[in-house]
Amino acid sequence: MTRETKMSAPNSQTRAALHDFLSAFEQFKSANDQRLSEIEKRRNADVLLEEKVARIDAALTRQKAALDRMHVDASRPALSGRKGVSQPGWNAYVRRGDASALIEAKALSAGSPGDGGYVAPPETEALINRLISESSPIRAIASVRQTTSHTFRKPVSLGGAAAGWSAETGSRTETNTPELTLIEFPTAELYAMPAATPVILDDALADVDQWLAEEVRDVFAAEEGKAFVSGNGTNQPRGFLSYDKEPEGTQSWGEIGYVASGAAGDFDEDPVDALIDLVYAPATAYRANARFVMNRQTVSRVRKLKDADGHYIWQPSTVAGEAASLMGYPLTEAEDMPDIGANQFAIAFGDFERGYLVVDRQGIEVLRDPYSAKPYVLFYTTKRVGGGVQDFNAIKLMKFAEE
């Protein structure tokens, strides 16, 4: 399989959608400025004005989601050398249930055909993984590693190593040995069971690989998204919100630091100051590639905030497909983050590429089942995924409490 790497320019539909989105944001700012002015004068705003701001805000959210999807569809690289299937043996198995070619090619999984199914060709696996990456927000910003074992183990330094200076021919004093620990990322089975009609499978022009990848994409991405945020690590990845949390500056290795919002279940009177505290919680080295992570309800709250100079701290991207920014940092919307509420950790900030690791065990298995839901053919599709925090200094949280 060869992949076309050239990306096409935004089409007229995408440009029009981007123009509408930016125009809607200008309307939002105008309405919200009026709302803030009334609150400053009378301590509350007109109900109709509040509703207007909320409507425009909701429209912005919908338009952004649609714009992102249009960009993904338009910029998806073309695949050449594929004629609907990855290889003849795989085509025969998926369409007709004929596994003889796969058995002869020794493509059978470790289990028997009735138990484990058959390992999908590398082309199909790559296509599925790419589509999942486009729909899984945390996977898109984290580090991703592939492994051939059930558990990925990574040694990390807890500090203690020392360095020194010396002349070219000068003596070198022995440095301290770093304190190392081993963190483990076990993989767990993630499964989906899309159904196909005989018409799809009989159509020689239908790309069954593309169909299978698109069918499992949303299911896999949704389950991954929940696990990467709040998974407990038992038969699923461990989410970054599941680790112990301590006030920033008091945490130890294995704990994530947080800053308080200043009010119980909400921001205090100076929400921008609280966000600034969160931005400066990670060390300088982590801020260069840092970003905010929150759900769309929280985005709706911070979209209305202004800094001391009267500028909105949330800004839309002027380029289709790029993330909006908050206080100059990219913002990733992850629907599995909690809403703002009492003692909730609703906002995360940091370098997620250094902080969170996603582990994919190589191999996606597909079991064809034409019996359980006649006349449909089920495809029991499984992959093994793990995940967890690999650098606890890279990710910081905001706790909505007074403290």
Secondary structure, 3 states (H helix, E strand, C coil): CEECCCCCCCCHHHHHHHHHHHHHHHHHHHHHHHHHHHHHHHCCCCHHHHHHHHHHHHHHHHHHHHHHHHHHHHHCCCEECCCCCCCHHHHHHHHHCCCHHHHHCCCECCCCCCCCCEECCHHHHHHHHHHHHHHCHHHHHCEEEEECCCEEEEEEECCCCCCCCCCCCCCCCCCCCCCEEEEEEECEEEEECCEECHHHHHCCCCCHHHHHHHHHHHHHHHHHHHHHHHCECCCCCECHHHCEEEECCCCCCCEEEEEECEECCEECCCHHHHHHHHHCCCCHHHHCCCEEEECHHHHHHHCCCECCCCCECEECCCCCCCCCEECCEEEEECCCCCCCCCCCEEEEEECHHHHEEEEEEEEEEEEEECCCCCCCEEEEEEEEEEEEECCCCCEEEEECCCC
